Amino acid sequence: MKEESAETAAETLLPERAISPHPNLVTEAGLKALEAQLQEAREAYAAANAIEDVNERRRQAAGPGRDLRYLAERVRTAELVAAPTSNDVVSFGSTVTFSRDDGRVQTYRIVGEDEADPKAGSISYVAPVARILMGKAVGDLVTVGAQELEIIAIA
């Protein structure tokens, strides 16, 4: 019995999700996504708390509870940044296309940390590449590590 209680306790004490020290800048779509995720976490937490068995309830509520705390804080601290009004320079919310030394051409939208998904074409504004690209214009060359990038389009 004690072994089972120890396992249950370990499953219900999940580490908190880390909150970034950077300002929580978000696009309009990013804020809507955070709000939707928060609602999903609320629903999952409520469903878990409806379970009658106390140990199973704790186990099932641990993840959604942790997500609920994280997402509530991220929505609370969100700083909505309006879409760029100009494509003259790279800014938060811009979609930037650049070429690399090796001939690869990449396109990324610069967004908030929670919205970033490089595989889907978005990177966080605190990512090294995004930081270096911010404020630059089409034709500018920047160096990232050993690579030189040339900005070829801003949308």
GIPEVEN-V522411 format. One record per backbone hydrogen bond with DSSP energy under -1.0 kcal/mol. NH is the residue of the N-H (numbers start at 0). CO is the residue of the C=O. E is the energy in kcal/mol with one decimal. If there is no record, write none. Layout:
nh=(NH,NH)
co=(CO,CO)
e=(E,E)
//
This chain:
nh=(4,5,6,7,8,9,10,11,24,25,30,31,32,33,34,35,36,37,38,39,40,41,42,43,44,45,46,47,48,50,56,57,58,59,60,61,64,65,66,67,68,69,70,71,72,73,74,75,76,78,80,89,92,93,95,96,97,98,99,102,105,107,108,109,110,115,119,120,121,122,124,126,130,131,132,133,134,135,138,139,141,143,146,148,149,150,151,152,154)
co=(0,1,2,3,4,5,6,7,22,78,26,27,28,29,30,31,32,33,34,35,36,37,38,39,40,41,42,43,44,47,52,53,54,55,56,57,60,61,62,63,64,65,66,67,68,69,70,71,72,23,25,135,109,90,107,152,105,149,103,99,97,95,120,93,122,111,116,117,116,108,110,123,126,127,128,129,89,132,150,136,148,146,143,141,98,139,96,96,94)
e=(-1.9,-2.2,-2.1,-2.3,-2.5,-2.2,-2.0,-1.1,-1.7,-2.1,-2.4,-2.1,-2.3,-2.3,-2.5,-2.2,-2.5,-2.5,-2.0,-2.2,-2.4,-2.3,-2.3,-2.5,-2.5,-2.5,-2.4,-2.2,-2.2,-1.4,-2.8,-2.3,-2.3,-2.9,-2.0,-1.2,-2.5,-2.1,-2.6,-2.6,-2.1,-2.3,-3.1,-2.2,-1.8,-2.3,-2.6,-2.3,-2.2,-2.9,-2.8,-2.7,-2.6,-2.6,-3.1,-2.8,-2.7,-2.4,-2.8,-2.1,-2.7,-2.3,-2.3,-2.7,-2.7,-1.3,-1.8,-1.4,-1.6,-2.6,-2.1,-1.8,-2.7,-1.9,-2.0,-2.0,-3.2,-2.2,-3.2,-2.2,-2.5,-2.9,-2.4,-3.3,-2.1,-2.3,-2.9,-1.6,-3.2)
//
